[in-house]
Amino acid sequence: MFVKKPFEGMDARMKAEILREANERLESVLHVDGKWIIDYVRIRIRARKVSVCPKR
């Protein structure tokens, strides 16, 4: 749905097969009451560089 680059330049039949298989595998989990549901978690990470002073 969101990612298109992996399919750029790919044979149409191969793309269709990948999408069919993904649909088949995810339907039991993400198809509820006749509707597809999307859920995602956005993970934010804050990195902090800690300076290390050598022991004297």
C-alpha positions in Angstrom: 0.0 0.0 0.0 2.7 2.5 1.0 5.8 1.0 -0.6 6.2 1.2 -4.3 10.0 1.2 -5.0 10.5 -2.5 -4.6 8.1 -3.1 -7.5 9.8 -0.7 -9.9 11.0 -2.5 -13.0 9.5 -5.8 -11.8 7.6 -8.0 -14.2 3.9 -7.5 -13.8 3.2 -11.2 -13.3 5.8 -11.4 -10.5 4.3 -8.3 -8.8 0.8 -9.8 -9.0 2.1 -13.1 -7.5 3.8 -11.3 -4.6 0.7 -9.2 -3.9 -1.6 -12.3 -4.2 0.6 -14.2 -1.7 0.7 -11.3 0.7 -3.1 -10.9 0.5 -3.5 -14.7 1.1 -1.2 -14.7 4.2 -2.6 -11.5 5.8 -6.3 -12.0 5.2 -6.9 -14.1 8.3 -5.3 -11.5 10.5 -6.1 -8.1 8.8 -9.5 -8.8 7.2 -12.2 -8.3 9.9 -15.9 -8.1 9.4 -15.5 -7.8 5.7 -13.0 -4.9 5.9 -9.3 -4.7 5.7 -7.7 -3.1 8.8 -4.4 -1.4 9.0 -2.5 -0.9 12.2 1.0 0.4 12.6 3.3 1.4 15.4 5.5 4.4 14.9 8.7 3.9 16.9 10.7 6.9 17.8 14.2 6.6 19.1 16.3 9.3 20.6 20.0 8.6 20.6 22.4 10.4 22.8 26.1 10.3 22.5 27.8 9.9 25.9 31.4 11.0 26.2 33.5 8.6 28.0 36.4 10.0 30.1 39.3 7.6 30.6 39.9 6.7 34.2 43.0 8.3 35.6 
